[in-house]
Amino acid sequence: MNPESAVVELAEPYLRGLLASAGLDVEYVRGEGNTLYRRDANGQETPVLDYAGGYGSLIFGHNNPEIVARARELLDGSVPVHAQFSAHPYATRLAAELNRIIHRELGVDEPYYATFANSGAEAIEAAVKHAELDRVLRQGEALEELAGGTERARAAVADGSATVPDAVYAHLGTARPAGDPLAPVIEEITRRNGERAARKPVFLALEGGFHGKLMGSVQLTHNEAYRTPFAALGVRARFVPRGSAEALERVRAEERGVLLGLDVDNGEVRVVEREHPVFGAFLLEPVQGEGGIQPLSDQDSRIIQEFADAHDCPLVIDEIQSGLGRTGSLLASSQMGLRGDYFALAKSLGGGLAKASVMLVRETRYRAQFELVHSSTFAKDAFSCHIALKVLEMLDRDGGRAFRQATERGTALQTMLEKVRTSFPDVVKEVRGRGLMLGFEFHDQSDAEHPAIREAAGGGLFGYVIAGHLLNRHSIRTFPTASAVNTLRFEPSVLLTDEEIGRLEEALTDVCVILREQAGERLVLSSS
């Protein structure tokens, strides 16, 4: 008797049930390259071609021998994993290597300071926290500057070198008093500034974006099903469509406000205004992963960058899934003309073995105080930093050969996907993406003739059912994107071969024939 058969399912049993309904509740026992291994009914290992790639975490594949050898070397050398609050020269080297490649790709030399974390969502949380600290400090600096001008105006009125014109009272909606001419003015300015400063910041994010499911990051993720149950807990976000400068300006007009103060000009007191820093940051993915593998266009990037520059709104660029070589460069955004104030990197940074991420903030935004108010027990450890250094070494070796491989292998894979789409335009809507981050979108099947197909589409499970068929009929593993379940994701490693591409072509052709012929009875959702 299998001892596990008598164990009550307590590890996310509802999710396990959903996986089972699509034939995806499979246990994998080994992995190498682009292959995972499951056991069949006879206990024999069966290979499965893995196109999910750890949701983009395996740029060099499962258990890459070179990365595994480095991990063994570190563990055999008893590298300290827990040496918090001490010198971390390996983290310094890692930050320097990240800066070296970023400077090359962006054509800049301004340093980016690193805060290490364990997951992509944590890197996003760190960026949001840092951006808010920076905003609060900028707000405080503006209020302090305005207060200084107000005190100078008060002194000038007191010594008779300045007067208070009626325009000041009209501007603030106050009456000229019998006593101190500035008393009601300063009281009203203090009230308005207090109200303005107390307003919660606004974080901008793109429609279709995904930035994690932690308490803060989930409110920056567009999918309402993830956000709504926790709306009272997180940050305030405004979602904007891609490619619309007008939408951005509408949001700015609705959210903007000013901080007030006084100054003296030619012997008269006047009211001065400073723009209130209401925007915490603008978050975006260069290639939206869970939104359906949607790359930003050059126009999208230009509009966002121009808005951010014009209104002092920091850009947080989420490269968690698109970065570390997946699209042919360390930063997908560097191909799009975007310059982030913050970058978040994770997934492949750990080489498929370590749990590692990093938040990078440019020097002009950096606030040293952040290092005292944000920390993580497991971040910045020697093991994960050395593994990340190995990943960067492998990416940049031989003049960036791995980056070129990602581009070349991605082009080969995309060419095949386009070939299938061209053969089945009635079934396949679009192929999208960059490098080895590609999406394959089916037309909506909500009105399908076959009940199994129709019900899967109507219940939001269409992509998972197709993934189940690919797994159980063709031994190919992939998943739909979380917020666009008609789109299958393909994120293999740079080790992808022509034979593996051919296997996927055969499998997708089979799926397309089933959908074209509405032969839902041929869908295989079980290995038995």
N, C-alpha and C positions, 0 to 999 in steps of 0.2 A: 504493500500500500504506500502510495506517495504521501509522506508526512504533511506536505503542503495542502493536500486535499482536505485535511481535517481542520485547517486553520481558517478562522472567520476572516473574511476580507475587510480590513479596516483601513487600508492605505488607499484612500480615494476610491471607494467602491462604486460610486455613481459614474465616475469617469471611466472606470474599468468596464462597466456595463455598456456605456456608449461605444467604447472601442470594440467590444465584443459584437455589437449589433452591425458593425461595418467590417468585421473580420480582421481587425487590427490589433487585437489583444494577444500579441505574440511576444514570447520571451526570447531575447537574443543572448547567446552565450559567448560569443567571440566576435571580434571585429578587426579587420586589417584593410588598409587601402580604402576602396569604395565598396567594400563587402562586409556585411554583417552575416553571422551564422545563427540559425535557429535549429532546434532539434525536431526531427520528424517523429512519427508514431513509434518508430523502432529505435529511437534514441540516437540516430545518426545525424551528424551536422549537415544542414542544407544551406547553401549560400544564397544570400539575398543581395541584389545590387542596390546600394543605398544612394538614392538621389536626394534624400532629405538633408543629409550631411550635417546633422546636429543643428538644424535651422541656420546653417551658415557657419558653424563652429569648426569645421574640419577642412581648412584650406589645404592641408597636407594629408588628409585622410585619417582613418582610424588607426591608432597605435603606430604612427609613423616610426620606423625603426630608429632613425636618427634622434627623434625627440624622446623616444623611449629610452635609448641609450643614455641620453643626457639626464633623464629622470633617475635612472638606476645609479648613475654616477653620483648624483646629488644625494640620493637616499643612502647609498653605500658609504658616502662620506659623512653621514650623520649631520647633514645641513640643518641648522636650527630653523624650524618653522615658526616657533614662538620666541621672538626676541624683540618684543615691542619696546618702544621708548628707548631706542638705541640708534647708533649709526647704521645706515642701510646703504652702503656704497653700491650694491647691485641695483637698487632702485634708482640711484643717481645715474648709473650707466644706462639703465633702461630709459629713463626720461631723456637723457642726452641723445640716445639712438632714435627715439621717436621724433625729437626735435630736428635731428639731422635730416631725416627723410621728409618730414613736413616742410622744412625750409626749402628743400630741393623742389618739392612739388608745388609749393605756393609761390616760390620766388621771393621769400621774405627772410629776414634774419631776426625778427622779434621773437624772444623766447616764449615758450609755453610752459607754465608750471604744472606739475603733475600731482594729482591726488588719486591714489590707488584704491580700488574696491574689489569686490568679489564677483559681481554680476553686472550686466548691462543696465538693468533697472536701477541698481545702486549708483552707478556712474551718472545716470540721468538725475537721480535725487541729489547727488552731490553738486551737479551743475546748477540745478534749480536753487538749492540752498545758497550756493556761492553768489549766484546772480541776485538773489533777494538781499543778501548781506550787502553786496555792492550797491544795490538800489537804495537801501535804507541809509547807507553811509553817504551816498550822493545827495539824498534828500536832506540829511542832516547838515551837510556842507552848504547846500543852498539856503537852508533856513538860517544857518549861522551867518552867512554873508548878508542876507536880507536883514537880520536882526542888527548887525553892525551898522548898516545904512540907516535903519530906523533910529538907533541911538544917536547917530550923528545929526539926524534931522531934529530930534528932540533937543539936543544941545544947542543947535543953531537957533531954534525958536526961542529957547530960554534966554540966550544972550542977545536976542534981537537982530541977529544977522540974517534971519529968514522969516518969512511969513507963510501962512497957510491959506492958499486961495480957495474960493468956493468950489472949484473943480474937484478938489480932493474929497470934499464931503459928498458931492454929487456922485463921484465915482464909487464911493462905498455905501451910499444910501444913508448917511448919517447927517445930523444937524449940527451947526456950529454951536458949541456950548458957551455958557457964560464964563466959565473958568478956563482951565487948561485947554487950549485949542486942539491939542493932539490926543487928549484922553479918549474920546470916543473913537477916533481914527485908529489908534493903536489897539483898542479893545476889539474893534471889528476885524482888523487884520489878524490879530491873535486868534479870534474865533474861527475865521475862515481858514487860516493856515492849519489850525488844529483839526478841523473837519477834513481838510484835504489830505493831510498827512496820515490820518487814520484810515483812509480808504485802502481796501485790500488791493494788492497789485494785480495786474492783468498779465497773464501769459498767453501769447499767441501760439497757435499750432495749426498745422494744415489739416484740412479735411482728409480723411483716409489714413492719417498718421497713427503710428503705434510707438509708444515710448516706455512700455512696461505696465505692470499691474500692482506696484506698491502703492502706498497710500497717496503719495503726491503724483507719481508718474501716471497712475491710472486716470487721473483727471485731465491729463494731457494726451491721452489716447482717445481717438475720435469715436471708436465703437461704443455706442450708448449702453449696450448690454454689460460692458465692463465697468463703465463709469457710474451709471445711475444709482446702484445700490449704495454707493459710497460718496455721493455728491456732497454731503454735509461735512465730510472730513478733509477734503483736499483743497488745492489751490484753485483760484478762479481762472478759467481758460476761455478764450474766444477762438473758435475755429474758423478759418478763412479758406476759400477755394484757391486752388492753384491758378496762376496766370491772371489774377485780377487786381491790378493796382487800385481800381475804384473801390473794391471791397475793403482793402487795407485802409484806404483813406477814410471810408465811412466808419470803420472801427476806431480809428484815431480820433475822428471828430466827436464820436460818442463818448470816448473815454478820457480825452485830454482835459487838463485843467492847469491852473497856474497857482504859484505861491506868491504872496504879496509882501511888499516892504515899502519903505520910504527912502527918499533921497532928496538932496537939495540941488537945484539947478537955477543959477542966476538969482539967488536970493529967495527962491520960492520952493516950498516943499512940493514934491510930486510923488505919485504912487508908481512904483516900479513892479514889474512882473517877471517871474522866472518860470519856465516850463516845469511842471511837476513831473518827476520821473515815475510815471504810473506803470509803464511796461517793464515787467520783470525780465522777460526774454522772449525770443521767437524761436520755437523748436521746430526742427524739420529733419526728415530723412532724405538724403539725396536720391535714394531708391526706396520707395515705401515698400517694406517687406510684407507685413500682415495685411496691408491695404490692397494687395494684388500684384506685387512686383511692378510698381509704377515709378519709373524714373522721372525726375524733374526735367523739364525742358530748359533750354538755354534762356528762353523768355521768362519762365518761372523763376529761375535763379537770379536773373537780372532784376526783376521786379522786387524780389525779396531783399537782395543785397542793397538796392537803392533805398528802399524803405528803412531798413535797419540803419544805414549810414546817416540818412537824413534826420532820423528821430532818436538817435542815440539808444537804439533798442538792440541789446546784445543778441547775437545769433548763437544758439546752441545747436550744433550739427551732430545728429545722432548717426554715427558710423558703426553702430554695434553690429549690424548684419552686413552692411555694404562695404565695410572697411577691411583692412589687413589683406589686401591683394585680390579680394573676390571680384572686383570689377576692373582689375588690371593696374591698380595703383593702391598705395596705402590708404588714401582718402578718395572715395568716389567723388566727393564734392570738389576736389582739386581739378577734376575734368570739366567742371561746370562753371568755373569762375567764381566760386563761393569762397569767402574768407571767414571762417568761424571765429567768434570770440571764445567759444568753448567747443571742444570736440569730446565725444564719448566713444570709446573703443572697448570692445570686449570679445566674446565668442572665440574667434581663432587666435586671439592674443594668448590664450592658454594652451595652444597647440593640441587641443583635443584631450589634454590630461589635467591641466591645472584650471582652477576657477579664478580667473583674473580679469580685471577691467581697469580702466583708467579714465579719469576726467582731466582734460587739459584746458587751461585758461591762459589766454594771452596776457603778457606782462602789463599792458595798459589797463586791463580789467582786474588784475590780480590783487587780492586783499589778504595780507599776511595773517590777519586775525582769524581767517577761516581755519587755519591749521590748528587752532586751539579749541574750536567749537565743533569740529567734525572729526571723527575717527572711526576706525574699524578694527576689531580684534584680529581678523584674519587677513587683512589687506597688507600689501607691501612686504610679504614674507619672502625669504630667500628662495624657496622652491619655485613659487609662481613667477617671480621676477627673472630667475635664471632660465626658466622654460620660455618666457616671453622673449628674452634676449636671443635664445636659440631660434625662435620663430622669425624674428626680424633678420637675423643673420641668414637664414635660409631664403627668405623673401628677396633679400638684396644681393645675394650671391651671384657671381658671374654677370655683373651689370644688370641685376634685376631680372634674371631669367624666369623666376616664378611669376613675376608680374606679366611677363610676355606670354608665358604658358596659359595663365588665366584668360588673357585676351584671345589667344589662338584657339584654345579648347572651347571657350565660350562661343566663339564665332562658329566653330564646327557644330556645336550642339544647337545653337540658334538656327543655323541653316537647315538642320534636320527637322526641327520643330516647325519651321516655316514650310518645309516641304509637305509635312502632314497637314498643316492648315490649308495649304493650297489644294490638296487632294480632297479635303472635307470642309469646304467653306460653309456648308449648312450646319456643321457640328461645332467647328472651332471658330471662335470669334476673333481672337488676337493672340499674338506672341509678343511678349514685352521683356525688357530688362537690359542688363549690361553684363558683359563678362560671364562669370559663372553664377549669376543670380538672375534666373529666368523664370518667367511665368507663362503658363499655357492656359488660356481662358476658353471655356466652353460657352456656347450659347445657352441661355436659360432654358431649362427643361421642365418648368412648372406646368406647362400644358402638354407634356409628353403623352403619347397614346398608351404606352405601357404603364400600368399602375405602379410597378416597383420603381421605375425611373421617376414618374411623376411625384410619388409620395416622398421619395428621397429628396427631390428638389424642393418640394413644398415644406418639408421639415427642416430644411437647412443642412441636410446631410449629404447632398449630392456629391460633393468633392470627396467626402470620406468614403462613400460607397465605391466610387471610382478607384480611390486609393486602395481599398480592400480588394477589389478585383485585380489590380495590378500586382498586389502582393501575393495573393493566393493562386492566381492563374499564371503569372509571369515571373514571380520572385523578384519583383522590383518594388522598392520602398520609396514612397514620397507621400506628401500630405497637401491638402489645400491650404491656402493662406487663411489666417484666422478670421479676418473681416471681409473676405471676398471668396466664399467657399466654392465658386465656380472656377476658380483659378488654381491649378496645380503648380507647385513650386519645384524648381530643379536647381539644387545648389551642391553639386558634387565637388570633389577636390580637383586640384590641378593634375592629378594622376589619371584623369578620365581618358579612356582609350576609345578608338574608333569602334571596336567590337562592342563596348558598353553602350555607345551611342546607337549602334545598330540594334541592340536588344531593346532599347527604349522605343525606337522607331517601330519595331514589330509590335510591341505591346500597345502603344498608343493607336496604331492602325487598327488593332483588334477592338479597342474601346470605341473608336470612331465608327467602325462598322456596326457594332452593337447598337450604338445610339442612332445611327442613320436608319437601321432596320427596325428600331424600337424592339429589340430582342432582349428585353430585360431578364428573361429567364436564363440567359447565358452568362449573366454576371455571377462570378464565383466569389463568395464571401466567407469561405471556410476552407481550411487546408485538408479537411477530412474528405 
